[in-house]
Amino acid sequence: MKSHADWNDCYRDGNLPWDTGHPSSELQRVVGAHAIRPGRALDIGCGTGTNSIWLAQQGFDVVGIDVAPLAVERAKQKALAVDASARFVAGDVLALTDRDLRPHAGPFEFFFDRGCYHAVRRTEPNRYAAAVARQLARGARGLILAGNAREPHDPGPPVVSEQEIRAELGTHFEILDLHEFRFDEAPGVQVRFLGWSCLLERR
């Protein structure tokens, strides 16, 4: 698994095969299809802030977090350029505290994760669910997009199986919907990788 410095290097070097530059199509679909109302939202592994900004434009009160300080700085610049109210902090989801998020600490009513879970679970599969649940109100919903083990690629996103998702996330969340989808294409990457779209509710 990449270290915090490794992730920052990706942004410094422009090695960002996951950064489409557009809000996630699946995020937009799920928010509409499941009538998820605007509220306090946490964007985990927010990168350069594209999805956080989209959520803010829909009326969500958004905080984006990322382990790469350079990503966070770029996200702040992008939000400022379009006058979006999203806020951004550098932090590790597995060790996140109210102090890290202050004055924007939870509890959050919605969270979005496009790619953080499938990265951290490679070395910390049993810590993610508890760490995220601590930041959420009871009954809060979340959407996780993760690589699908039925169709691994190298290079490509880390992958996880349905059984692993249910075992690892089911400890703190009820899985409301789990289905396959295709990630949006990123510039220079001519593959729409197979993924999992997992809609959750905090127990």
Secondary structure, DSSP 8 states (H G I E B T S, - for coil): ---HHHHHHHHHHT--TT--SS--HHHHHHHHHTT----EEEEET-TTSHHHHHHHHTT-EEEEEES-HHHHHHHHHHHHHTT---EEEE--GGG--HHHHTTS---EEEEEEESHHHHHTTT-TTTHHHHHHTTEEEEEEEEEEEEETTS--SSS--EE-HHHHHHHHTTTEEEEEEEEEE---BTTB----EEEEEEEEE-
